[in-house]
Amino acid sequence: MYLEDRSVYFDDDDWAEDAVLDGVPVRVIYGAPGDTGLGGPGMSTDRPRALIQAESVTPEPASGDDRVLEFACVTAARATQRWRVRQVLPDGTGMATLILVAHESQA
C-alpha cells in the first residue's frame, strides 16, 4: 500500500474541520453532493461524503450498527449536523471516503 503523508490536508489552515465519529474526535474534509473536489477530475456522487485518514476509521463498525458522524455546526454546503456513515471506502493511500446519509433525527 502506498502511504503518503497527507496530514497537511487536515491541518487547521486547510480544508479539514472537526467532527465526531461515534464519540471519537476526528478531522474530515466534507464533500457536498456533485462536488468533484474529493474524487479527482470527473468523479462525483449524488451523496454527501467526507474524506478521512484511514487510520481514524475501520471499514466495518465493531458492533454491526451504523456509525454516526457529527459536525459542530451547519454550513451553507452542509445542511445537517448528524450523518449516518453508509459506507467506508479506503483508497489504498491511507485515506478513506465516508459515504454519508442524513441521520434519521434530521431527515
C-alpha positions in Angstrom: 0.0 0.0 0.0 1.3 3.4 -1.0 1.3 5.8 2.0 2.0 9.5 1.7 1.9 12.0 4.5 -1.5 13.6 3.8 -1.8 15.0 7.3 -1.2 18.5 5.9 -4.6 18.5 4.4 -6.1 18.0 7.8 -4.4 21.0 9.4 -6.5 23.9 10.7 -5.2 26.1 7.9 -6.5 23.9 5.2 -9.8 22.2 4.3 -10.5 19.9 7.2 -12.8 20.5 10.0 -13.5 18.9 13.4 -16.2 16.2 13.6 -17.0 13.4 16.0 -17.3 9.8 14.7 -19.0 7.6 17.2 -17.9 9.7 20.1 -14.3 10.0 18.9 -13.0 13.4 17.7 -11.7 13.2 14.1 -10.7 15.6 11.3 -12.6 15.3 8.0 -12.9 17.1 4.7 -16.6 17.4 3.8 -17.7 17.0 0.2 -21.2 18.1 -0.9 -23.2 16.1 -3.5 -21.9 16.8 -7.0 -18.7 18.3 -5.8 -15.7 16.8 -7.7 -13.1 18.1 -5.4 -12.6 15.0 -3.3 -12.6 12.3 -6.0 -10.4 13.9 -8.7 -11.4 15.1 -12.1 -14.8 13.8 -13.2 -15.5 11.8 -10.1 -18.7 13.0 -8.4 -21.6 11.4 -6.5 -25.1 12.5 -5.6 -24.4 11.6 -2.0 -22.6 13.7 0.6 -19.3 12.3 1.7 -16.3 13.0 3.9 -12.6 12.3 3.4 -10.8 10.9 6.5 -7.4 9.5 7.3 -8.0 5.7 7.0 -6.3 5.1 10.4 -9.1 7.0 12.0 -11.8 4.6 10.9 -12.3 0.8 10.4 -14.1 -0.4 7.3 -16.8 -2.1 9.4 -18.3 -0.9 12.7 -17.3 -3.2 15.5 -20.9 -3.5 16.8 -22.5 -4.0 13.4 -24.5 -0.8 13.9 -24.4 2.2 11.7 -21.8 4.8 12.7 -22.7 8.4 13.3 -20.6 11.4 12.1 -21.5 14.7 13.7 -20.2 18.2 12.8 -20.2 21.1 15.3 -22.2 23.4 13.1 -24.4 23.6 9.9 -22.8 25.4 6.9 -24.2 26.6 3.6 -22.7 23.4 1.9 -23.9 21.1 4.7 -27.5 21.5 5.8 -27.4 18.9 8.6 -25.0 18.2 11.5 -25.6 14.5 12.0 -24.9 11.8 9.4 -25.0 8.1 9.3 -22.0 6.5 7.6 -23.4 4.3 4.9 -20.1 3.0 3.6 -16.4 3.3 4.2 -14.2 3.2 1.0 -10.5 3.0 1.7 -8.5 4.1 -1.3 -5.2 2.4 -0.6 -3.2 5.6 0.0 -4.0 6.0 3.7 -7.3 7.9 3.0 -10.9 6.7 3.1 -14.1 8.2 1.8 -17.2 8.0 4.1 -20.4 7.9 2.1 -23.0 9.7 4.2 -26.8 9.8 4.5 -28.8 12.2 6.7 -29.3 10.9 10.2 -33.0 10.0 10.9 -33.2 12.7 13.5 -32.6 15.3 10.8 -34.0 13.8 7.6 
